[in-house]
Amino acid sequence: MEHSKQTQFGSSDKKDAGTSSVVNGHCDGMVKRPAGGPSQPPAAESGSQRPVMESWREDRTRSVEDNEMRLPSLAAAYTTILRGLGEDPQRQGLLKTPWRAATAMQFFTKGYQEKIIADVLNDAIFDEDHDEMVIVKDIDMFSMCEHHLVPIFGRVHIGYLPNKRVLGLSKLARIVEIYSRRLQVQERLTKQIAVAITEALQPTGVGVVIEATHMCMVMRGVQKMNSKTVTSTMLGVFREDPKTRDEFLTLIRS
């Protein structure tokens, strides 16, 4: 994940519905909703290539039992890495490092163990006649760059316009946690959060903005200490109506 340019919040980045683009590190995606039905993730292209946006309804790909069974092989892989770096895995300071590192990596990627429907939503969707914007901002986010396996950390801002249903506020942070605790790129993470909220609530619109620091840009490569990457996904009225989008962007900056 290597984006060195920053974006400015504003309404000038609006694109045609149904497209997704990145301009100066700014991701603005849209999921089309068929008339009279819920939104669907984009279909896979022909061949064996997987769709860019997989459904939030997918089953978990790892369990707690898997962690226990795979821990020895994961620790052995870290032992191989230490040897490959020219270290001695048998010296005192490194004796337990492979197991510690393996356990830590399982925690860093624990989002693979959770499922949105069973582990997050449960009974947290409520019928409520509220049609004003709901925003939860400054949600701490920690993830792992899938290109270099180093941390990404930052803040997530979420806003949506309810359509007779609201979601428990803490569940928005839980959705962020599930998708961020995986190997990620920031553009995909932003869109996954927005699509999950859209499919769960069918709101009038959803906006998600992520501001993050990528250690693959800070510790290696260009080594730009103060660089931040800003991505956004705007769906529904947040994409179609500049006033709604501007209100959201203004509120998360306040």
Secondary structure as GFF3:
##gff-version 3
##sequence-region A 1 254
A	DSSP	beta_strand	21	23	.	.	.	ID=ss1
A	DSSP	beta_strand	26	28	.	.	.	ID=ss2
A	DSSP	alpha_helix	64	84	.	.	.	ID=ss3
A	DSSP	three_ten_helix	92	94	.	.	.	ID=ss4
A	DSSP	alpha_helix	97	108	.	.	.	ID=ss5
A	DSSP	three_ten_helix	110	113	.	.	.	ID=ss6
A	DSSP	pi_helix	116	121	.	.	.	ID=ss7
A	DSSP	beta_strand	125	127	.	.	.	ID=ss8
A	DSSP	beta_strand	134	145	.	.	.	ID=ss9
A	DSSP	beta_strand	151	161	.	.	.	ID=ss10
A	DSSP	beta_strand	165	167	.	.	.	ID=ss11
A	DSSP	alpha_helix	169	180	.	.	.	ID=ss12
A	DSSP	beta_strand	183	184	.	.	.	ID=ss13
A	DSSP	alpha_helix	186	201	.	.	.	ID=ss14
A	DSSP	beta_strand	205	214	.	.	.	ID=ss15
A	DSSP	alpha_helix	215	218	.	.	.	ID=ss16
A	DSSP	beta_strand	229	236	.	.	.	ID=ss17
A	DSSP	alpha_helix	237	240	.	.	.	ID=ss18
A	DSSP	alpha_helix	242	253	.	.	.	ID=ss19
###
